[in-house]
Amino acid sequence: SLIADTRHQKVDDQWDAVRTTATHIAGMIERGWNLIVTHGNGPQVGFILRRNELASHEVHTTPLDLIGADTQGSIGYMLAQALDNEFHRRQIKRQCVAVVTQVVVDANDPGFKNPTKGIGGFTDEASARRFEAEGWIVQEDAGRGWRRVIASPIPRRIVELTAIRDLVSMGYIVVSVGGGGVPVFENQKGELRGCVGAMGAVIDKDRASGLLASELGVDLLLISTGVEKVAINFNKPDQQWLDRLTLAEAQRYYAEGHFLKGSMGPKIEAAIEYLEKTPHGKALITNPENIERALDGQTGTWISA
């Protein structure tokens, strides 16, 4: 995450977060790992949507697929620069490159009929109705206010997969599928088109990362998040931290509803999908500052087939 809390959202704060994260990633590379780095973009998409609203009387607004590409470019630039600087400091002879990535989804995905993914900030009902008049779908969110919602379809294919594989084989550290990638669909001619307007969508970053990991057959899917380990019965008196899980145990806990949809759920889902397709692989979930300790087996939650 580039934003630790609502008090530290400015670009300078995001740079601080990226540079801190780069130290942990560089530590992995010193240990001999080849990495593909993925990232989210939710807050940054919200900022651009807000700028659209404020500037709409002066300039054209930006469609959602271009917002996804914009944020992949800007966050990819930040990660690449921070990592290259860290490589220079440690005298690691590697270079990071960022790839703006398209991810194909099914135009008939059920998610388009039942949009649930909130984007942008919360607002009052009057503003929500104005969004509705512009063609957005809006929902009231558990007393927190009104919010625009769009589809979150299942990622099916990564367009730039071969290029990513080639870059890794040439020794580059690659940033890819940022924010889940730009969702696109194939028209009747086989051409790619961005998901905009009524087809507006975002892809869950964890699911896209899991798809990329399984398509490349990587050895490790490392999901860096806000907690040191995964827990069942989270925030309850009988909370239990998990050190190691089999795929079957992860599937059972997921089915029992231990992992919430808006937090740990997509991460466990991504790990399950990856391990189902990559039996030799392992998944690891921990927070950035504990990555190296987790790789040594001292912490984190390991999941294996």
C-alpha positions as CSV (number, residue, x, y, z in Angstrom):
1,S,0.0,0.0,0.0
2,L,1.2,3.5,-0.9
3,I,-1.1,5.1,1.6
4,A,-0.7,4.2,5.3
5,D,-3.6,6.2,6.6
6,T,-5.9,9.1,5.6
7,R,-3.5,11.7,7.1
8,H,-0.7,10.7,4.7
9,Q,-2.1,10.6,1.2
10,K,0.0,13.2,-0.6
11,V,2.5,12.3,-3.3
12,D,5.4,12.9,-1.0
13,D,3.8,10.4,1.5
14,Q,3.4,7.9,-1.3
15,W,7.0,8.3,-2.3
16,D,8.0,7.6,1.3
17,A,6.0,4.4,1.3
18,V,7.4,3.2,-2.1
19,R,11.0,3.8,-1.0
20,T,10.4,1.9,2.2
21,T,8.9,-1.0,0.3
22,A,11.8,-1.0,-2.1
23,T,14.2,-1.8,0.7
24,H,12.3,-5.0,1.5
25,I,12.0,-6.0,-2.2
26,A,15.7,-5.4,-2.8
27,G,16.4,-7.7,0.2
28,M,14.7,-10.5,-1.6
29,I,16.7,-9.8,-4.8
30,E,19.9,-10.0,-2.7
31,R,18.9,-13.4,-1.7
32,G,18.7,-14.5,-5.4
33,W,15.0,-14.1,-6.2
34,N,13.8,-12.9,-9.6
35,L,10.7,-10.8,-9.0
36,I,7.6,-9.6,-10.7
37,V,6.1,-6.8,-8.6
38,T,2.3,-6.1,-8.7
39,H,0.4,-3.3,-6.9
40,G,-2.9,-1.8,-6.1
41,N,-4.3,1.6,-7.3
42,G,-7.6,2.1,-5.5
43,P,-6.9,5.4,-3.8
44,Q,-5.1,6.8,-6.9
45,V,-8.1,6.0,-9.1
46,G,-10.4,7.8,-6.6
47,F,-8.1,10.9,-6.7
48,I,-8.4,11.0,-10.5
49,L,-12.1,10.5,-10.4
50,R,-12.4,13.5,-8.0
51,R,-10.2,15.6,-10.3
52,N,-12.6,14.7,-13.1
53,E,-15.5,16.0,-11.1
54,L,-13.7,19.3,-10.1
55,A,-12.4,20.0,-13.6
56,S,-15.3,18.8,-15.8
57,H,-16.4,22.4,-16.6
58,E,-12.9,23.1,-18.0
59,V,-11.6,19.9,-19.6
60,H,-12.9,16.5,-20.7
61,T,-13.2,13.8,-18.1
62,T,-11.0,10.7,-18.2
63,P,-12.6,7.3,-18.9
64,L,-12.0,4.5,-16.4
65,D,-9.7,2.4,-18.6
66,L,-7.4,5.3,-19.2
67,I,-7.4,6.0,-15.4
68,G,-6.2,2.4,-14.9
69,A,-3.5,2.9,-17.4
70,D,-2.5,6.3,-16.0
71,T,-2.1,4.8,-12.5
72,Q,-0.2,1.8,-13.7
73,G,2.2,4.2,-15.4
74,S,2.7,6.6,-12.4
75,I,3.0,3.9,-9.7
76,G,5.1,1.8,-12.0
77,Y,7.4,4.8,-12.5
78,M,7.7,5.3,-8.7
79,L,8.4,1.6,-8.0
80,A,11.0,1.3,-10.8
81,Q,12.8,4.5,-9.7
82,A,12.8,3.5,-6.0
83,L,14.0,0.0,-6.8
84,D,16.7,1.1,-9.2
85,N,18.0,3.6,-6.6
86,E,18.0,0.9,-4.0
87,F,19.9,-1.4,-6.4
88,H,22.4,1.4,-6.9
89,R,22.9,1.9,-3.2
90,R,23.5,-1.9,-2.6
91,Q,25.5,-2.3,-5.8
92,I,23.0,-4.8,-7.2
93,K,23.4,-5.0,-11.0
94,R,19.7,-5.2,-11.9
95,Q,17.2,-2.9,-13.4
96,C,13.4,-2.6,-12.9
97,V,11.0,-2.0,-15.8
98,A,7.2,-1.3,-15.6
99,V,4.8,-2.8,-18.1
100,V,1.3,-1.2,-18.6
101,T,-0.7,-4.4,-18.7
102,Q,-4.0,-5.3,-20.2
103,V,-6.1,-8.2,-18.8
104,V,-8.9,-9.8,-20.8
105,V,-12.2,-10.3,-19.2
106,D,-15.4,-12.0,-20.5
107,A,-17.9,-9.4,-21.7
108,N,-20.6,-11.7,-20.4
109,D,-19.1,-12.0,-16.9
110,P,-21.9,-12.0,-14.3
111,G,-20.2,-9.2,-12.5
112,F,-21.4,-6.7,-15.2
113,K,-25.0,-7.5,-14.2
114,N,-24.3,-7.1,-10.5
115,P,-21.6,-4.4,-9.9
116,T,-20.3,-4.5,-6.4
117,K,-16.8,-2.9,-6.5
118,G,-16.9,0.6,-4.9
119,I,-14.7,3.3,-6.5
120,G,-14.1,6.9,-5.6
121,G,-14.9,8.4,-2.3
122,F,-18.1,8.3,-0.3
123,T,-20.7,11.1,-0.9
124,D,-24.2,12.2,0.1
125,E,-27.3,11.1,-1.6
126,A,-27.8,14.2,-3.6
127,S,-24.4,13.9,-5.2
128,A,-25.0,10.2,-5.7
129,R,-28.1,10.9,-7.6
130,R,-26.2,13.2,-9.9
131,F,-23.7,10.4,-10.6
132,E,-26.7,8.2,-11.3
133,A,-28.0,10.7,-13.8
134,E,-24.6,10.5,-15.6
135,G,-25.0,6.7,-15.9
136,W,-23.2,5.4,-12.8
137,I,-24.6,2.8,-10.5
138,V,-24.6,4.0,-6.9
139,Q,-25.2,2.2,-3.6
140,E,-25.5,3.2,0.0
141,D,-22.6,1.6,2.0
142,A,-23.5,0.5,5.5
143,G,-24.1,4.0,6.8
144,R,-20.8,5.3,5.5
145,G,-22.4,7.2,2.7
146,W,-23.2,6.7,-1.0
147,R,-20.6,5.4,-3.5
148,R,-20.3,4.5,-7.2
149,V,-20.0,0.8,-7.9
150,I,-18.8,-1.0,-11.0
151,A,-18.1,-4.6,-12.0
152,S,-15.1,-6.6,-10.9
153,P,-15.0,-9.4,-13.5
154,I,-12.7,-12.5,-13.3
155,P,-9.4,-12.0,-15.1
156,R,-9.1,-14.5,-17.9
157,R,-5.9,-13.7,-19.9
158,I,-2.9,-11.4,-19.6
159,V,-2.3,-9.7,-22.9
160,E,1.4,-8.9,-22.3
161,L,2.3,-12.3,-20.7
162,T,4.9,-13.3,-23.3
163,A,6.6,-9.9,-23.0
164,I,6.7,-10.2,-19.2
165,R,8.1,-13.7,-19.4
166,D,10.8,-12.5,-21.9
167,L,11.8,-9.5,-19.7
168,V,12.2,-11.8,-16.6
169,S,14.3,-14.2,-18.6
170,M,16.5,-11.3,-19.6
171,G,17.1,-10.5,-16.0
172,Y,14.8,-7.5,-15.5
173,I,12.7,-7.0,-12.4
174,V,9.2,-6.4,-13.8
175,V,6.3,-4.3,-12.5
176,S,3.1,-5.7,-14.0
177,V,-0.7,-6.0,-13.7
178,G,-0.8,-2.9,-11.5
179,G,-4.3,-2.3,-10.0
180,G,-5.3,-5.7,-11.5
181,G,-4.4,-4.5,-15.0
182,V,-6.6,-2.5,-17.4
183,P,-9.7,-4.7,-18.0
184,V,-10.3,-5.2,-21.8
185,F,-12.6,-7.5,-23.8
186,E,-12.4,-8.9,-27.3
187,N,-15.0,-7.7,-29.8
188,Q,-16.5,-9.8,-32.6
189,K,-13.4,-9.0,-34.8
190,G,-11.0,-10.2,-32.1
191,E,-9.9,-6.6,-31.3
192,L,-9.3,-5.5,-27.8
193,R,-11.4,-2.7,-26.3
194,G,-11.3,-1.1,-22.9
195,C,-14.2,-1.6,-20.4
196,V,-15.8,1.8,-20.2
197,G,-19.3,3.3,-19.9
198,A,-21.8,0.6,-18.9
199,M,-19.0,-1.9,-19.2
200,G,-16.8,0.0,-16.7
201,A,-14.8,-2.4,-14.5
202,V,-11.8,-2.9,-12.3
203,I,-10.1,-6.2,-11.7
204,D,-9.1,-7.3,-8.2
205,K,-5.3,-6.9,-7.9
206,D,-4.9,-10.1,-5.9
207,R,-6.8,-12.2,-8.5
208,A,-4.8,-10.7,-11.4
209,S,-1.5,-11.4,-9.4
210,G,-2.6,-15.0,-8.8
211,L,-3.4,-15.4,-12.5
212,L,0.0,-14.0,-13.5
213,A,1.8,-16.2,-11.0
214,S,0.0,-19.4,-12.2
215,E,0.5,-18.5,-15.9
216,L,4.2,-18.1,-15.4
217,G,4.5,-21.1,-13.1
218,V,6.4,-19.1,-10.5
219,D,7.8,-20.8,-7.3
220,L,6.3,-18.3,-4.9
221,L,3.3,-16.0,-4.7
222,L,4.1,-13.5,-2.0
223,I,1.2,-11.3,-1.0
224,S,2.4,-8.3,1.0
225,T,-0.4,-6.8,3.1
226,G,-1.1,-5.0,6.4
227,V,-0.8,-7.9,8.8
228,E,2.1,-10.2,9.7
229,K,0.0,-13.4,9.5
230,V,-3.4,-14.6,8.5
231,A,-5.9,-15.4,11.2
232,I,-9.2,-17.2,11.5
233,N,-11.9,-15.8,13.8
234,F,-10.2,-12.4,13.2
235,N,-10.8,-9.8,16.0
236,K,-12.8,-12.3,18.0
237,P,-12.0,-13.8,21.4
238,D,-11.0,-17.1,19.8
239,Q,-8.8,-15.5,17.1
240,Q,-6.1,-17.9,15.9
241,W,-3.0,-16.9,13.9
242,L,-2.0,-19.3,11.2
243,D,1.6,-20.2,10.5
244,R,1.1,-22.9,7.8
245,L,-1.9,-24.1,5.8
246,T,-2.4,-26.8,3.3
247,L,-4.4,-25.9,0.2
248,A,-7.3,-28.0,1.5
249,E,-7.3,-26.1,4.9
250,A,-7.3,-22.8,3.1
251,Q,-10.2,-23.9,0.9
252,R,-12.1,-25.0,4.0
253,Y,-11.5,-21.8,6.0
254,Y,-12.4,-19.7,3.0
255,A,-15.7,-21.7,2.5
256,E,-16.5,-21.2,6.2
257,G,-16.4,-17.5,5.8
258,H,-13.3,-16.7,7.9
259,F,-11.8,-14.3,5.3
260,L,-13.8,-11.1,4.6
261,K,-14.5,-10.1,1.0
262,G,-13.0,-6.6,1.4
263,S,-9.8,-7.6,3.1
264,M,-8.2,-11.0,3.4
265,G,-10.8,-12.8,1.2
266,P,-9.3,-11.9,-2.2
267,K,-5.8,-12.7,-1.0
268,I,-6.7,-16.2,0.1
269,E,-8.8,-16.7,-3.1
270,A,-5.8,-15.7,-5.2
271,A,-3.5,-18.1,-3.2
272,I,-6.0,-20.9,-3.7
273,E,-6.4,-20.4,-7.5
274,Y,-2.6,-20.1,-7.9
275,L,-1.9,-23.4,-5.9
276,E,-4.6,-25.3,-7.7
277,K,-2.8,-24.6,-11.0
278,T,0.7,-24.7,-9.6
279,P,1.1,-27.7,-7.3
280,H,4.9,-27.2,-6.9
281,G,4.4,-23.6,-5.7
282,K,3.9,-21.9,-2.4
283,A,2.0,-18.9,-1.2
284,L,3.2,-16.5,1.5
285,I,1.2,-13.8,3.2
286,T,2.9,-11.2,5.5
287,N,3.5,-7.5,5.8
288,P,6.4,-5.7,4.1
289,E,8.6,-5.2,7.1
290,N,8.6,-9.0,7.8
291,I,9.2,-10.3,4.3
292,E,12.8,-11.4,4.9
293,R,12.0,-12.9,8.3
294,A,9.0,-14.8,6.7
295,L,11.3,-16.1,3.9
296,D,13.5,-17.5,6.7
297,G,10.4,-19.3,8.1
298,Q,10.2,-17.1,11.2
299,T,6.8,-15.5,10.6
300,G,4.1,-15.1,8.0
301,T,1.5,-17.5,6.8
302,W,2.7,-20.2,4.3
303,I,0.2,-22.0,2.1
304,S,1.2,-25.1,0.1
305,A,-0.5,-27.7,-2.0
